Amino acid sequence: MCGIIGYAGPRQAAPILLEGLKRMEYRGYDSSGICVGTADGAGSTSYSLALVKKIGKIQALRQVVPKDFPGSWGIGHTRWATHGAVTDRNAHPLLDNSGRIACVHNGIIENYRALREMLEGEGVVFQSETDSEVIPNLVAKYYEGDLESAVKAALANLQGTYGIAVIHAAEPGRIVGARNGSPLVIGIGDGEMFLASDVTAMISHTKQVVYLNDGELVVVDSSGFRTTDREDRHVDKKIEKVSWELGAIEKGDYPCYMEKEIFEQPESIERALGGRIDFETASAKLAGLNLDRRRLGEISRVEVIAAGTSWHAGLVGVGLLERMARIPASAELASELRYRNPVVQRDSLYFAVSQSGETADTLYALREMQRKGGHVLGICNVVGSTIARESEGGIYVHSGPEIAVASTKAFTSQLAAFYLFSLLMSRMRDLSISEGSRFARALAGVPEQVKKVLAGRDEIQRIAKKYSHSRDFLFLGRGLMYPIALEGALKLKEISYIHAEGYAAGEIKHGPIALVTPEVPSLFLVPDDELREKTLSNMKEIKARGGPVIAVGVEGDDEVAATADDFIATPRMDPRFYPFTMVVPLQLFAYFCALDLGRDVDQPRNLAKSVTVE
Ligand code: M6R
């Protein structure tokens, strides 16, 4: 939530800041701004700060930044509003009262009211309604000729979360950054340095990065960087190399990222599985778990901690683990778990699942479980993300960067991670080698099956057009299809703004069936598994009440096709694998509905990709 960027080097800063903000736009897109240090005249050694801010997307900012906006160091921000409406004034960067210090902030300052009152008592006049504006004014209060010391002193007053970048007109070429709960990455270029919330902001300039940890502060200028901790001690940092290419974050020939990411799934699932299926032993190789066989054998319970789509992947994962490995398992919403004083058991294994690896709720739940002695592993997509680094091991899903706010390819890759883990655990328990081999072969075949589903895009688009003007929708499924129903409903509501409820099909008679009218369609997930007959009966109950029914089923299932008004066929396969293939039509259905309604598919209203606030 919110993206921040800083640049210090020989080049003009503004175009680099704008490009970086554009690449981070998915983190927040209410408003944005940049501030650069600029000489007070040709050859002058004194500098001032030049600031431009604008509500709307980065394109709106681009239009108001003068072509020749001089300054070779500066900071920028793209906002997802928390405190204060979406206005030019509330956009970042925010200045102190003197206009000599500028700050960009990602996070929430919880004690900002008290700080604001204190600073107002000292004569500061606030220009915005944000919590963040206390930061540049605190830095000004403590400034005695050294920005780094002043930022440190200011930070000592703050409660809450932050990733910040601060500049001072009196210290040309220098940026001070700090992190506590919101990500910050240093980029090392050739004679130039970057600072950003996310590597995507600087990948076109450098692949050499350093991840800051909470409690660390960095000073960068064109010659390099220096990191310290809260106690002012030097911290040695490891330089890491980003493994993906710029092309991975470009749309290519696709009209938007979501479509690109949906269609990338055969390859992204393949990458998640890559080399991890051990056909010889009919098991899985997951070295990143950092757990030996003895420790794995002692696990008596698995608990997943996650939010949104990642939670849905966790629900499928626990269903599979329970079924295959006969391990008690549950998936918890991180935002609930973190405040529940959960019971942590030493022989339990906890998985924090997160595409971004930065979701605040999941991160704080992970820390709480660790504080209570829980062993937490991560299932993350973003390499080097906070959750990945703070977990004791885990599984990278390697979907590649996911830019569209609605998660698609990360979901199926998270499923792949759970299927691998289930194979590993069940082979250590009751699963025979022949059963394990069958499962392993079916898992390896998933990318091909997903390709077949994607080939049906035109038919799904036709059906989406027919229903896109509905106001309400029900998504229904049983067993492993229940989380897929939840996921389908989430996809539809977040990008098309159609109200959709995901429900366990067996639950509709306990209340939701009252919603059914000819105007409220129900989308059923009907694999040919042991629950097919039950789901079919639920479909008939809806039909009997005049509700339109769309069924996502299995090719050749004439009875389901005849019962439904519209039928989306998916390839017949081992029923345990339908979550992979049956979620794809739902992603496409939501996408085509949103397209038909003219929605901003990649950046839907009020949302942001990486939810780093509570
Ligand atoms: O990065 P995470 O997987 O931790 O994100 C969790 C949710 O915020 C995320 O899945 C959200 O629900 C997506 N917008 C769903 O498409």
Boltz pocket constraint, residues with backbone or C-beta under 6 A from the ligand:
constraints:
  - pocket:
      binder: B
      contacts: [[A, 307], [A, 308], [A, 309], [A, 310], [A, 353], [A, 354], [A, 355], [A, 356], [A, 357], [A, 358], [A, 359], [A, 362], [A, 405], [A, 406], [A, 407], [A, 408], [A, 490], [A, 494], [A, 608], [A, 609], [A, 610], [A, 611]]
      max_distance: 6.0
